[in-house]
């Protein structure tokens, strides 16, 4: 934590929020207080966007609760989606040769825990593309959430096309434990490893891809820099974004490593933590 009052600063020109565990409460809802704070902020001229691990097809139900259609950072920074135009405008994918190498390394280390299963997220062009064409899993993949919107493929087909995200499950480990197992065996020059939920899911993207890398591009498009940005998050996939922003805010429910990296800790996502910070300026 920084000394002094981190909120004693000019109003931001860009506000970016993670979605799950941050903007949304435990019921997947944007509360009236947060909705009002975002509306006041936008009325004052500050740009609002979201940065999430979700694919673009899972963004619109959140945006509908806010009546906004901004540029959205999806898939942990691998995709930038223009929700107003319903168009993917930027994407960074893992190519098949890289996927093959990463899968080989993860499979080898995964033998220590009885094996792992893989899935991939492909980019598409729109939030309305067929989900079963974008989300593919191998037969033994243990789904992290109930899903009928997927395509089951042999592993060689699964990694035979570019993917914006490779997902790994296995061993009954928590996400942090699975991360600690997998991350040391992946060269950061080949791929970037993170996680956004502690239920036993690790997410792998192209090297250098993070919410920060995508937000730097978004900020450039609107003429804003990191120092003029406030970012909210709760999980390790938010770390790069929070340290890039002029003010990085961790939720009260955030992982401890996220709290340690943040400039300020607000209330949790069930207590309007995002709104309580925005109301300092708007």
C-alpha positions in Angstrom: 0.0 0.0 0.0 1.2 3.5 -0.8 1.5 6.1 2.0 -0.9 9.0 2.3 -4.4 8.9 0.8 -4.3 7.3 -2.7 -7.7 8.7 -3.5 -6.3 12.3 -3.1 -5.7 12.7 -6.9 -7.5 14.3 -9.9 -10.5 12.5 -11.3 -9.5 9.8 -13.7 -10.0 10.1 -17.5 -10.4 6.3 -17.9 -11.9 3.8 -15.4 -11.5 0.1 -16.1 -13.1 -2.6 -14.0 -12.8 -6.4 -13.9 -16.2 -8.1 -14.0 -16.5 -11.2 -11.9 -15.8 -10.6 -8.2 -15.4 -6.9 -8.9 -18.1 -5.1 -10.9 -20.7 -7.9 -10.3 -21.9 -9.0 -6.9 -22.2 -12.7 -6.0 -25.5 -12.8 -7.8 -23.9 -11.6 -11.1 -25.6 -8.3 -10.8 -24.5 -4.7 -11.1 -26.1 -2.9 -8.1 -28.1 0.3 -8.4 -25.3 2.2 -6.6 -22.6 1.1 -9.0 -24.9 1.8 -11.9 -25.4 5.3 -10.7 -21.7 5.9 -10.1 -20.9 4.7 -13.6 -23.6 7.0 -15.1 -22.3 10.0 -13.1 -18.7 9.2 -14.2 -19.7 9.0 -17.9 -21.7 12.2 -17.6 -18.5 13.9 -16.3 -16.7 12.8 -19.5 -14.7 9.9 -18.1 -14.4 6.8 -20.3 -15.5 3.5 -18.8 -14.5 0.1 -19.9 -14.2 -3.5 -18.6 -11.3 -5.9 -18.6 -12.3 -9.6 -18.1 -11.3 -13.1 -18.6 -14.7 -13.7 -20.2 -15.1 -14.1 -23.9 -16.9 -11.4 -25.9 -20.1 -13.6 -26.0 -20.4 -13.3 -22.2 -20.0 -9.5 -22.1 -23.4 -8.2 -23.3 -25.5 -9.4 -20.3 -23.2 -7.2 -18.1 -23.2 -4.2 -20.4 -27.0 -4.4 -20.5 -27.1 -3.7 -16.8 -25.1 -0.5 -17.3 -26.5 0.8 -20.7 -23.0 1.3 -22.1 -21.3 -0.1 -25.2 -17.5 0.6 -24.7 -14.4 -1.1 -26.0 -14.0 -4.2 -23.8 -10.9 -6.1 -23.0 -11.8 -9.8 -23.1 -10.0 -13.2 -22.6 -7.5 -11.6 -20.2 -6.3 -9.2 -22.8 -6.1 -11.5 -25.8 -9.1 -9.8 -27.4 -10.4 -6.3 -27.6 -14.1 -6.2 -28.5 -16.0 -3.1 -29.7 -19.4 -3.7 -28.1 -21.0 -0.8 -30.0 -20.1 -2.2 -33.3 -20.3 -5.9 -32.2 -16.8 -6.4 -33.6 -13.5 -7.9 -32.4 -11.0 -5.2 -33.2 -7.8 -6.7 -31.9 -6.7 -10.3 -31.0 -3.5 -12.1 -30.1 -3.5 -15.8 -30.5 -1.4 -18.8 -29.6 -0.4 -20.5 -32.9 -0.7 -24.3 -33.3 3.1 -24.9 -33.0 3.1 -23.0 -29.7 0.0 -24.7 -28.5 1.6 -28.1 -29.2 4.8 -27.1 -27.3 2.9 -25.8 -24.3 0.5 -28.8 -24.2 3.5 -31.1 -24.3 5.1 -29.3 -21.4 2.0 -29.1 -19.3 1.1 -32.7 -20.0 4.5 -33.8 -18.7 4.3 -31.8 -15.5 0.6 -32.8 -15.1 1.5 -36.4 -14.7 2.6 -35.5 -11.2 -1.1 -35.0 -10.3 -2.6 -37.8 -12.4 -3.0 -35.9 -15.6 -4.7 -32.7 -16.9 -7.4 -31.8 -19.4 -7.3 -29.0 -22.0 -9.8 -26.7 -23.7 -9.3 -23.7 -26.0 -11.1 -20.5 -26.7 -11.0 -19.2 -30.3 -11.5 -15.6 -31.2 -14.4 -15.3 -33.6 -15.6 -12.0 -35.0 -18.7 -11.1 -33.0 -20.3 -11.7 -29.6 -23.0 -13.6 -31.5 -20.7 -16.2 -33.2 -21.7 -19.8 -32.4 -20.2 -20.7 -29.1 -19.6 -24.3 -30.1 -17.3 -23.1 -32.8 -15.3 -21.0 -30.4 -15.0 -23.1 -27.3 -13.6 -26.6 -27.8 -12.6 -29.2 -25.2 -10.9 -32.6 -25.2 -12.9 -35.6 -24.0 -11.5 -35.7 -20.5 -11.8 -32.0 -19.8 -13.5 -31.4 -16.5 -15.7 -28.3 -17.1 -15.2 -25.5 -14.6 -18.8 -24.5 -15.1 -21.9 -26.1 -16.6 -21.7 -25.7 -20.4 -23.4 -27.2 -23.3 -21.9 -24.6 -25.6 -18.8 -26.5 -26.6 -17.3 -28.8 -29.2 -15.5 -32.0 -28.2 -12.4 -32.6 -30.2 -9.3 -34.9 -30.2 -6.3 -33.1 -28.7 -4.5 -32.8 -32.1 -7.6 -31.1 -33.6 -8.0 -29.0 -30.5 -4.6 -27.4 -30.8 -4.6 -27.5 -34.6 -6.0 -24.0 -34.9 -5.0 -20.6 -33.3 -6.5 -20.0 -29.9 -6.7 -16.9 -27.8 -6.7 -18.9 -24.6 -5.6 -22.4 -23.6 -7.4 -23.6 -20.4 -6.0 -26.3 -18.1 -7.9 -28.4 -15.5 -6.7 -31.3 -13.4 -5.8 -33.0 -10.2 -8.4 -31.4 -8.0 -6.0 -28.6 -7.2 -6.9 -25.0 -6.6 -6.1 -22.5 -9.4 -3.2 -21.2 -7.3 -1.8 -24.7 -6.8 -2.2 -25.6 -10.4 -0.5 -22.3 -11.4 2.4 -23.0 -9.1 2.8 -26.4 -10.8 2.5 -25.2 -14.4 4.0 -21.7 -14.5 7.6 -22.7 -13.8 7.6 -25.0 -16.8 6.4 -22.4 -19.3 8.9 -20.0 -20.9 7.3 -16.5 -20.6 8.7 -15.9 -24.1 6.4 -18.6 -25.4 3.2 -18.1 -23.4 1.8 -16.2 -20.4 0.1 -18.1 -17.6 -2.4 -16.7 -15.2 -5.7 -17.5 -13.4 -8.9 -15.6 -12.7 -10.8 -17.9 -10.4 -9.6 -20.2 -7.7 -11.7 -23.3 -8.6 -8.9 -25.1 -10.3 -8.5 -23.4 -13.7 -5.3 -22.0 -15.3 -5.5 -19.8 -18.4 -2.6 -19.6 -20.9 -2.3 -16.9 -23.6 0.3 -15.6 -26.0 3.5 -14.1 -24.6 3.1 -10.6 -23.2 -0.7 -10.8 -23.3 -2.4 -9.4 -20.2 -5.2 -7.0 -19.4 -2.5 -4.4 -19.2 -1.2 -5.0 -22.7 -4.7 -4.6 -24.1 -5.5 -1.6 -22.0 -2.4 0.2 -23.1 -3.8 -0.1 -26.7 -7.3 1.0 -25.6 -5.9 4.0 -23.7 -3.8 5.0 -26.8 -7.0 5.0 -28.9 -8.7 7.5 -26.6 -5.6 9.6 -25.8 -5.2 8.6 -22.1 -2.2 7.2 -20.3 -1.9 4.9 -17.3 -1.4 7.7 -14.8 -4.9 9.0 -15.7 -6.5 5.6 -15.2 -8.2 3.9 -12.3 -8.4 0.1 -12.4 -10.4 -2.3 -10.2 -9.7 -6.0 -9.8 -9.6 -9.0 -7.5 -7.6 -11.8 -9.0 -4.0 -12.5 -10.3 -5.1 -11.9 -13.9 -5.6 -8.3 -12.8 -2.1 -7.7 -11.4 -0.5 -6.2 -14.5 -3.5 -3.9 -15.0 -3.5 -2.7 -11.4 0.2 -1.9 -11.4 -0.1 -0.1 -14.7 -2.9 2.2 -13.7 -2.2 5.4 -11.9 -4.5 4.1 -9.1 -4.9 0.3 -8.8 -7.8 -0.7 -6.5 -8.1 -4.2 -5.1 -11.5 -5.4 -3.9 -12.0 -6.3 -0.3 -12.6 -9.9 -1.5 -9.4 -9.9 -3.6 -6.6 -12.5 -3.4 -3.9 -11.5 -1.0 -1.3 -11.0 -3.6 -3.6 -8.6 -5.4 -4.2 -6.6 -2.3 -0.4 -6.4 -1.7 0.1 -5.0 -5.2 -2.7 -2.5 -5.1 -2.6 1.2 -4.2 -5.9 1.0 -2.3 -8.2 -1.6 -1.0 -12.0 -0.9 -1.2 -15.0 -2.8 0.1 -15.9 -6.2 -1.4 -18.0 -6.8 -4.4 -21.1 -7.4 -2.3 -20.7 -4.0 -0.6 -20.4 -1.6 -3.6 -16.7 -1.4 -3.5 -16.3 0.0 -7.0 -19.0 2.7 -6.3 -17.4 3.7 -3.0 -14.2 4.7 -4.9 -15.9 6.4 -7.9 -18.0 8.5 -5.6 -14.9 10.2 -4.4 -14.9 12.1 -7.7 -18.3 11.7 -9.3 
